[in-house]
Amino acid sequence: MREEERSNRKRKRPRRRKSRTQYSSINPEDADNHQVFKKIEDDEDLDSVPPPPASRTISHEGSRSSTFIDKMRARLSGGHFRMINEKLYTCTGKEALNYFNGDPTMFNMYHAGYQEQMSHWPEQPVNIIIKWLKDHNPSLLVADFGCGDARLAKNVKNKVFSFDLVSNDPSVIACDMSKTPLDSSSIDVAVFCLSLMGTNFPSYLREAHRVIKPAGWLLIAEVKSRFDPNNGGADPEKFTKAICELGFTSLSKDVSNKMFILLYFKKKEKQNSKGREIEWPELKPCLYKRR
């Protein structure tokens, strides 16, 4: 009798529905070790189940972490640029040359920061100088003092001698710009595009005067604030007077751009043999604000 009852119970016992298991552990092999898991019934739609909150948090935190790192890298790069920039404006050309020779990577870091700063300018002075050269005879020989990435030489048909403190390009001559390897009276156009840096900038202009042919051109583009006497800058009239005393004639001045000014000079054909002492105004260092 008891055997019959046991047999009937076995037949009447309902079958249990199997459940599928989704493990919250990252490693599926840990299921055998009875780690925390969540049961999902057969009649539930797996596609409707949201990912575990932990995975969303990791993704969100990873994105925030990546953004933070990028911002810190940008700030670090900007800080290096400001440091180098300030040094170049407050030391001599020889000291700057020694500085970069000691660590050439600093030159790359500086120019990367420089290009980033220039990308915010609505117009770049080098493009105006390129246009000026294209409007003149392509046979004119050009000396680009402080050429940077030699953009000027790459965009005109003229023969351009490109000078800077460090050369990462075979076409660029590394030197102190007060002592270039050019012969006297050998150049038709000398260009200083945002490159009158250093406390001895008059020596660069004297070198330009030496290498420019009689009736040759001197083109200067500089940050406008450096020539704002109301804000600690030099008086542009005094600066122009000093260059004229060096042996040039002032032909024109373009102050239409809000970021920079352009000065155009021509070398006098007859030079004054007397070497009078020229009173050069101090050019305000172009220092970028810390953000």
C-alpha positions in Angstrom: 0.0 0.0 0.0 2.7 2.4 0.9 4.6 1.5 -2.2 1.5 2.4 -4.3 1.1 5.8 -2.6 4.8 6.6 -3.2 4.4 5.7 -6.9 1.3 7.9 -7.3 3.1 10.9 -5.7 5.9 10.6 -8.1 3.5 10.6 -11.1 1.5 13.6 -9.8 4.5 15.7 -8.8 4.6 18.8 -11.3 7.7 19.3 -13.2 9.7 22.4 -12.2 10.4 24.9 -14.9 14.0 25.3 -15.6 15.5 28.8 -15.2 18.3 30.3 -17.1 21.1 32.0 -15.2 22.9 35.2 -15.9 26.0 35.7 -13.8 27.1 39.1 -12.7 30.6 37.9 -12.4 32.9 38.9 -15.3 34.4 35.4 -15.5 31.7 32.8 -16.5 33.8 30.0 -15.1 33.1 31.3 -11.6 29.5 30.1 -11.9 30.6 26.7 -10.6 31.8 28.3 -7.5 28.3 29.6 -6.6 29.1 33.3 -7.1 26.3 35.9 -7.0 23.9 35.4 -9.9 20.5 36.5 -11.1 17.7 34.2 -12.3 15.8 35.2 -15.4 12.6 33.3 -16.0 11.9 31.7 -19.4 9.1 34.0 -20.3 11.3 37.2 -19.9 12.8 38.9 -22.9 16.6 38.9 -22.5 17.0 41.9 -24.8 15.0 44.0 -22.4 17.3 43.3 -19.5 19.6 46.3 -18.9 23.4 45.8 -18.4 24.6 45.6 -14.9 25.0 49.0 -13.3 28.6 48.3 -12.7 29.4 48.1 -16.4 27.6 51.4 -17.1 29.6 53.0 -14.3 32.9 51.7 -15.6 32.1 53.0 -19.1 31.0 56.4 -17.8 34.0 56.6 -15.5 36.3 55.6 -18.3 35.0 58.4 -20.5 35.4 60.9 -17.8 38.9 59.7 -17.0 39.9 59.9 -20.7 38.5 63.5 -20.9 40.3 64.5 -17.7 43.6 63.0 -19.0 43.3 64.9 -22.3 42.6 68.1 -20.5 45.6 67.6 -18.2 47.9 66.9 -21.2 46.7 70.1 -22.9 47.3 72.1 -19.8 50.7 70.6 -19.4 51.6 71.3 -23.0 50.3 74.8 -22.7 52.3 75.3 -19.5 55.5 74.2 -21.2 54.8 76.5 -24.1 54.3 79.5 -21.8 57.5 78.7 -19.9 59.6 78.4 -23.1 57.9 81.4 -24.7 58.7 83.6 -21.7 62.3 82.5 -21.7 62.8 83.3 -25.4 61.5 86.9 -24.9 63.6 87.5 -21.8 67.0 86.1 -22.9 69.5 86.8 -25.7 69.6 84.9 -28.9 72.8 83.1 -27.9 71.3 82.0 -24.7 68.2 80.7 -26.5 70.4 78.8 -29.0 72.3 77.1 -26.1 69.0 76.4 -24.4 67.6 74.5 -27.4 70.9 72.8 -28.2 70.8 71.4 -24.6 67.4 69.9 -25.2 66.1 70.0 -28.8 62.8 68.5 -27.8 61.9 71.8 -26.2 62.0 73.4 -29.6 59.3 71.0 -30.9 57.3 71.6 -27.8 57.5 75.3 -28.3 56.4 75.2 -31.9 53.5 72.9 -31.2 52.3 75.4 -28.6 52.9 78.3 -31.0 50.9 76.6 -33.7 48.0 76.0 -31.3 48.0 79.6 -30.3 48.1 80.8 -33.9 45.2 78.6 -34.8 43.0 81.0 -32.9 44.0 84.0 -34.9 41.5 85.0 -37.6 44.4 85.8 -39.9 48.1 84.9 -39.9 50.7 87.5 -40.9 52.8 84.9 -42.8 50.0 84.6 -45.2 50.0 88.3 -45.9 53.8 88.2 -46.5 53.4 85.2 -48.8 50.8 87.2 -50.8 53.2 90.2 -50.9 56.0 88.0 -52.3 53.7 86.5 -54.9 52.8 90.0 -56.1 56.5 90.7 -56.7 59.2 89.2 -58.8 59.8 85.6 -58.0 63.5 86.1 -58.6 63.9 88.1 -55.4 66.1 86.4 -52.9 64.5 86.1 -49.4 65.9 85.6 -45.9 63.4 84.4 -43.4 64.6 85.2 -39.9 63.0 82.9 -37.3 61.2 80.8 -39.9 59.7 78.2 -37.6 58.3 75.4 -39.9 59.6 77.2 -43.0 56.0 77.9 -44.2 57.1 80.9 -46.1 59.7 79.0 -48.2 57.1 76.3 -48.9 54.6 78.6 -50.4 56.5 80.9 -52.7 58.6 80.4 -55.9 61.4 82.6 -54.5 64.6 81.2 -53.2 64.3 81.5 -49.5 67.0 81.2 -46.9 65.3 80.0 -43.7 66.9 80.6 -40.4 66.0 79.5 -36.9 67.6 78.3 -33.6 67.0 74.6 -34.4 66.6 72.8 -37.7 64.2 69.9 -38.1 64.1 70.4 -41.8 67.0 70.2 -44.3 66.0 73.5 -45.8 66.3 75.3 -42.4 69.7 76.7 -41.3 70.2 76.5 -37.5 72.0 79.6 -36.2 72.0 82.6 -34.0 70.1 85.1 -36.1 72.5 87.9 -35.3 75.2 85.8 -37.2 73.9 84.3 -40.3 76.2 82.7 -43.0 74.9 85.0 -45.7 77.2 87.4 -47.6 76.8 91.1 -47.2 74.4 92.8 -49.6 73.2 89.4 -51.0 69.5 89.4 -50.2 66.5 91.3 -51.7 64.0 90.8 -48.9 64.5 90.1 -45.2 61.5 88.9 -43.2 60.8 89.0 -39.5 57.4 87.4 -38.9 56.7 87.4 -35.2 60.4 86.6 -34.6 61.9 89.8 -32.9 62.2 87.9 -29.7 65.1 88.2 -27.2 66.6 91.1 -25.4 69.1 91.6 -28.2 66.6 92.0 -31.1 68.5 95.1 -32.4 71.4 92.8 -33.4 69.0 90.8 -35.6 68.0 93.9 -37.4 71.6 95.0 -37.8 72.3 91.6 -39.4 69.4 92.0 -41.7 70.8 95.4 -42.7 74.1 93.8 -43.5 72.8 91.1 -45.8 70.1 93.2 -47.6 71.1 94.7 -50.9 70.8 98.5 -51.4 67.1 99.3 -52.1 66.2 95.9 -50.8 63.2 95.3 -48.5 62.7 94.7 -44.8 59.3 93.3 -43.7 58.4 93.1 -40.1 55.2 91.6 -38.6 54.8 91.8 -34.9 52.1 91.3 -32.2 50.2 94.5 -31.9 50.3 94.7 -28.1 54.1 95.0 -28.3 53.6 98.4 -29.9 51.0 99.8 -27.6 52.6 102.5 -25.5 49.3 102.8 -23.4 49.8 99.2 -22.3 53.5 99.0 -21.7 54.5 98.5 -25.3 57.0 100.4 -27.4 56.1 103.6 -29.2 55.8 102.5 -32.9 57.1 105.9 -34.1 60.3 105.5 -32.0 60.8 102.0 -33.3 60.4 103.1 -36.9 62.8 106.0 -36.2 65.4 103.6 -34.8 65.2 101.4 -38.0 65.5 104.4 -40.2 68.6 105.5 -38.3 70.0 102.0 -39.0 69.8 102.8 -42.7 66.3 102.2 -43.9 63.4 104.3 -45.2 59.9 103.6 -43.9 57.5 103.0 -46.8 54.2 101.9 -45.1 52.6 100.6 -42.0 49.5 98.3 -41.8 47.7 98.4 -38.5 44.3 97.2 -39.8 44.6 93.8 -38.2 43.6 93.6 -34.5 46.3 91.0 -33.7 49.5 92.2 -35.4 51.0 95.1 -37.3 53.0 95.0 -40.5 55.9 97.4 -41.2 57.6 97.8 -44.6 61.0 99.4 -45.1 63.5 99.8 -47.9 67.3 99.9 -47.4 68.8 103.3 -48.4 71.1 103.1 -51.4 73.5 105.6 -49.8 74.5 104.7 -46.3 75.7 107.0 -43.6 79.3 106.1 -42.9 79.0 107.4 -39.3 78.0 104.7 -36.9 75.8 106.7 -34.5 74.5 105.1 -31.5 70.8 104.2 -32.0 68.4 104.5 -29.2 66.2 101.4 -29.5 62.9 101.2 -27.6 62.3 98.2 -25.5 59.8 95.8 -27.0 57.3 94.4 -24.6 57.6 90.6 -24.2 54.6 88.8 -25.6 53.6 86.7 -22.7 50.5 84.5 -22.8 48.1 84.5 -19.8 47.9 81.4 -17.7 44.5 79.7 -17.9 
